[in-house]
């Protein structure tokens, strides 16, 4: 299959391009930087410099390539995650999820592509009522903190654009929170460093649940969905969503840091904002049952416990 991959040098893209090439796909892969084209070429793909927000450039590049499928992995996350200014952190990524997605869907139709696979998110957006793991049929949080609303809107927009075009087979993969090389939960990543400095505390009861996903598993699931997935939405997460009261201490242990501090909500709110408090105390977990059953996908790192131990790609530091 000829595949047009947008976002080849991101955390998933670096894992995904070699997998696609190894599976015999012809890959045209984009980067926003001329300097990174050699790295894309070294992975076995044809490099293209592309700004997904530039509609005419996108239309031209995709129609020239004439792919059978487009894989949308474009984000603009730098690894610096400011919970207090959540909307600022995701501002450019949300433009890629709205304007960029519209451009790519239009280009797919113009080029005669039959399939679009796009990056969604299951790490926290689901409605926070109840304790059961959320499935793809459950709604997103209707009243998220103000700082998170633009991100929820952008995720909804992406899904509507990808799934709502009759002449395209649209697939949205709602990935969990990434960890592993090239992420904030990997070697030199912001979250790993924050844990080492005891700057990632357990807030309140720490009941907010995170659904994790190693970047290798994200890439593997994407290949499966591209090759044989039925159109629709899939949660791509590991088998053990966990509250922050459980995973933060285990992360500290995995990187050789001291145990995290515990802070009350009133003290945390001025530092991490309503969004940070919501993530640490109210966010729900997601179920991967549909992806396992319908895609036949199984994560290599079935639990973040194994992944934190073996898949972060960091050196363990002994705490003093």
C-alpha positions in Angstrom: 0.0 0.0 0.0 1.2 3.5 -0.7 1.0 5.5 2.5 1.3 9.2 3.1 2.4 9.7 6.7 2.2 13.1 8.3 4.4 13.6 11.3 7.3 11.2 10.5 9.7 12.6 13.1 7.4 12.7 16.1 7.5 10.1 18.9 5.2 7.7 17.0 6.4 8.6 13.5 10.0 7.5 14.3 8.6 4.1 15.4 6.0 3.8 12.7 8.0 4.6 9.5 10.4 1.6 9.9 7.5 -0.7 10.7 5.5 0.3 7.6 8.6 0.0 5.4 9.4 -3.5 6.9 5.8 -4.5 6.1 6.4 -3.7 2.4 4.5 -0.4 2.2 5.6 2.4 0.1 5.9 5.4 2.5 5.9 9.1 1.7 6.6 10.8 5.0 6.5 14.4 6.1 8.5 16.7 8.3 8.2 20.4 8.9 12.0 20.8 8.8 14.3 20.5 5.8 17.1 19.5 8.2 15.1 16.3 9.2 14.6 15.0 5.7 17.8 12.9 5.8 16.6 11.2 8.9 13.3 10.4 7.2 15.1 9.0 4.2 17.3 6.9 6.4 14.2 5.2 7.8 13.3 4.1 4.2 10.6 6.6 3.4 10.4 9.3 0.7 10.7 12.6 2.6 8.5 15.6 2.0 8.7 19.0 3.8 5.2 20.0 4.7 3.2 22.3 6.9 -0.1 20.6 7.5 -1.8 24.0 8.1 -1.0 25.2 4.6 -4.0 23.9 2.6 -2.6 24.5 -0.9 0.7 22.8 0.0 -1.0 19.9 1.5 -3.3 19.4 -1.5 -0.3 19.6 -3.9 1.9 17.2 -1.9 -0.9 14.6 -1.5 -2.2 14.7 -5.0 1.4 14.4 -6.3 1.9 11.3 -4.1 -1.5 9.7 -4.9 -1.5 7.5 -1.8 -4.0 4.8 -1.0 -4.0 5.9 2.6 -3.1 8.9 4.8 -1.9 8.5 8.4 -2.3 11.7 10.4 0.2 11.8 13.3 0.9 15.5 13.3 1.3 17.2 16.7 3.3 20.2 17.9 4.2 19.0 21.5 7.6 19.9 22.6 7.8 17.8 25.7 7.4 20.9 28.0 4.0 20.2 29.6 2.5 23.1 31.6 -0.6 21.9 33.4 -1.5 25.4 34.7 -1.5 26.7 31.1 -3.0 23.6 29.5 -4.6 25.4 26.5 -1.3 27.2 25.7 0.5 23.8 25.7 -1.9 22.3 23.2 -2.7 25.4 21.1 -0.7 24.5 18.0 -1.5 20.8 18.3 -5.2 21.7 18.4 -4.8 23.7 15.2 -3.3 20.6 13.6 -6.3 18.6 14.9 -8.8 21.0 13.3 -7.3 23.0 10.4 -4.7 20.3 9.6 -7.2 17.5 9.7 -9.6 19.3 7.4 -6.7 19.9 5.0 -5.7 16.3 5.0 -9.2 15.0 4.5 -9.7 17.3 1.6 -6.4 16.2 0.1 -7.3 12.5 0.6 -10.5 13.0 -1.4 -8.8 15.0 -4.1 -6.1 12.4 -4.5 -8.5 9.4 -4.5 -7.1 7.9 -1.3 -9.5 5.3 0.3 -8.4 5.4 3.9 -7.5 8.0 6.6 -6.1 6.9 10.0 -5.8 9.7 12.5 -4.4 10.2 16.0 -7.0 10.7 18.7 -6.7 10.5 22.4 -8.1 8.4 25.2 -5.8 9.4 28.0 -8.3 11.6 29.9 -11.1 13.2 27.7 -13.9 10.8 28.7 -16.7 11.9 31.1 -15.6 11.6 34.7 -18.9 10.2 36.2 -18.6 6.7 37.6 -15.6 4.3 38.0 -16.0 1.9 35.1 -13.4 2.0 32.3 -14.7 4.0 29.3 -15.5 2.4 26.0 -15.6 4.0 22.6 -19.3 4.4 23.0 -19.0 6.6 26.1 -19.1 10.4 25.7 -16.3 12.9 26.3 -16.4 15.0 29.5 -19.2 17.6 28.9 -17.9 20.2 31.3 -14.1 20.0 31.5 -12.0 22.7 33.2 -11.9 25.9 31.1 -8.2 25.3 30.1 -9.1 21.9 28.6 -12.1 22.8 26.6 -10.3 23.8 23.4 -8.5 20.5 23.4 -11.7 18.5 23.8 -13.3 20.6 21.0 -10.3 19.8 18.7 -10.5 16.1 19.4 -14.2 16.1 18.6 -13.5 18.1 15.4 -10.9 15.6 14.3 -13.1 12.6 14.8 -16.1 14.2 13.0 -13.9 15.2 10.0 -12.3 11.8 9.7 -15.3 9.6 10.4 -17.9 11.8 8.7 -16.8 11.6 5.0 -18.7 8.9 3.2 -16.2 8.3 0.4 -13.3 7.6 2.9 -12.7 4.8 5.3 -12.0 6.8 8.5 -10.3 5.4 11.5 -9.5 7.3 14.7 -7.1 5.7 17.2 -7.6 7.1 20.6 -4.1 6.5 22.1 -3.4 6.5 25.7 -0.8 8.7 27.4 2.5 8.0 25.7 5.7 6.9 27.4 9.0 5.6 26.1 11.8 7.1 24.0 11.1 10.6 22.6 8.3 11.4 25.0 8.0 13.3 28.3 8.0 9.9 30.0 11.3 8.8 28.5 15.0 9.5 28.6 15.4 13.2 29.4 11.7 13.8 29.3 10.0 16.5 31.4 7.9 14.2 33.5 10.8 11.9 34.3 12.9 14.9 35.4 10.0 16.2 37.4 9.7 12.9 39.3 13.4 12.9 40.0 13.1 16.4 41.4 10.0 15.4 43.4 8.0 18.0 41.5 5.2 15.6 40.5 3.2 15.1 43.7 0.1 13.0 44.4 -2.7 15.5 44.5 -5.6 15.0 46.9 -6.7 11.4 46.9 -4.9 10.7 43.6 -8.0 9.0 42.1 -7.6 10.4 38.6 -6.8 7.5 36.2 -4.3 7.5 33.4 -4.5 5.0 30.5 -0.9 4.5 29.3 0.6 3.4 26.0 4.2 2.7 25.0 5.1 4.4 21.7 6.2 1.1 20.2 2.7 -0.3 20.9 1.1 2.9 19.4 3.0 2.3 16.2 2.2 -1.4 16.1 -1.5 -0.7 16.6 -1.4 1.9 13.9 -0.1 -0.6 11.4 -2.8 -3.2 12.3 -5.5 -0.6 11.9 -4.1 0.7 8.6 -3.9 -2.8 7.1 -7.1 -4.4 8.4 -9.1 -2.2 10.7 -12.8 -1.5 10.0 -13.7 2.2 10.0 -14.5 3.6 13.4 -12.9 4.6 16.7 -10.6 2.4 18.8 -9.1 3.0 22.3 -5.4 2.1 22.0 -4.3 1.7 25.6 -2.6 -0.9 27.8 -4.4 -3.4 30.0 -4.0 -1.5 33.3 -5.3 2.0 33.6 -4.2 3.3 37.0 -4.8 6.1 39.4 -2.1 8.6 40.0 -1.8 7.5 43.6 -0.5 4.2 42.1 1.5 5.0 39.0 3.4 8.1 40.3 5.1 6.2 43.1 5.9 3.4 40.7 7.4 5.8 38.2 9.6 7.3 40.9 10.8 3.8 41.9 11.5 2.9 38.2 13.8 5.9 37.7 15.5 5.6 41.1 13.8 8.7 42.6 12.5 9.4 46.1 8.8 8.7 46.7 6.5 11.6 45.6 5.1 14.1 48.0 1.4 14.3 48.8 -0.3 17.7 48.6 -3.9 18.8 49.2 -6.0 20.1 46.3 -6.1 23.6 47.7 -2.3 23.8 47.6 -1.9 22.2 44.2 -4.5 24.3 42.4 -2.4 27.5 42.2 0.5 25.5 40.9 -1.1 23.2 38.3 -4.5 24.8 37.8 -7.9 23.3 37.5 -6.8 21.1 34.6 -4.0 19.5 36.6 -6.2 18.9 39.6 -8.8 17.3 37.3 -6.3 15.0 35.7 -4.9 13.9 39.1 -8.2 13.4 40.9 -11.1 12.9 38.4 -9.9 11.6 35.0 -11.3 8.2 34.1 -9.6 5.2 32.5 -10.3 3.7 29.0 -10.9 0.1 28.0 -8.9 -1.6 25.1 -11.4 -4.4 24.7 -12.6 -3.3 21.3 -9.1 -3.0 19.8 -8.2 -6.4 21.1 -11.4 -8.1 19.8 -11.9 -6.3 16.5 -8.3 -5.5 15.5 -6.7 -8.5 17.1 -4.2 -6.1 18.7 -2.3 -6.9 21.9 0.2 -4.5 23.4 3.7 -5.7 23.9 3.8 -3.8 27.2 0.5 -5.1 28.6 1.0 -2.9 31.7 2.8 0.3 32.3 4.4 -1.5 35.3 6.4 -3.6 32.9 6.9 -0.6 30.5 8.2 1.7 33.3 10.7 -1.0 34.3 11.8 -2.0 30.8 10.6 0.5 28.2 11.4 4.0 29.4 14.9 4.0 27.9 16.3 5.8 31.0 19.2 5.1 33.3 18.1 4.4 36.9 19.5 6.9 39.3 20.0 6.0 42.9 18.4 8.5 45.2 20.5 10.0 48.0 
